[in-house]
């Protein structure tokens, strides 16, 4: 867009500085920073390489990933990238040994355990995925998204003994990620299977509200308020959802 004349440019796309201005700004900041000549710590370099490998392996076609990080490259980031590419093909026979090798080398890395669980879960091996996600959450308890995935697996297991843990994981995740519709959908399922119909309606109201379905949110909130004890935490949350839905509708 920036190579077009001003007449041809869409003014709504010109709400931020030009690319050249951004580059000049960054150059100026770097030149003035007291950290400009300080080498990047090796640990940060290593983590950055790993992050790039993970991102590329999830975005690029698997064949390209396997070309960039061939089997001859035994670095951590290369094996990580190949594990992701192999699982996306999908080729679990190649992917699992790669991620298992990384876990053996780095047993306290939550993201390797998470990836192993994801590989197994998305290939229908739900029961096998459960220990990997549990370990990932144990190592990184504040990672809300991993908790949500763990709860999803616990619900998919269809084992009543796992419902309480699923509810706990989802309510914990909701403290930091309350705007994820799928979180509330999973929580509604867990509540419903546990016979907590009022709480399930409250969770469905939250989901509908986040998805812009205001009438559904209002109806589910009112249903929850009829079923829950007046003034209870769930009742108050349903009341908030109803009020929010009515304000947005107006």
Secondary structure, DSSP 8 states (H G I E B T S, - for coil): -TTS-TTTS-GGG-SS--HHHHHHHHHHHHHH-TTTTS---HHHHHHHHHHHHHHHHHHS-HHHHHHHT-TT--SHHHHHHHHHHHHHHT-HHHHHHHHHHHHHH-TT-HHHHHHHHHHHHHTT-HHHHHHHHHHHHHH-TT-HHHHHHHHHHHHHTT-GGGHHHHHHHHHHHHTT-TT-HHHHHHHHHHHHHTT-HHHHHHHHHHHHHHTT-HHHHHHHHHHHHHHS-TTSHHHHHHHHHHHHHHHHH-
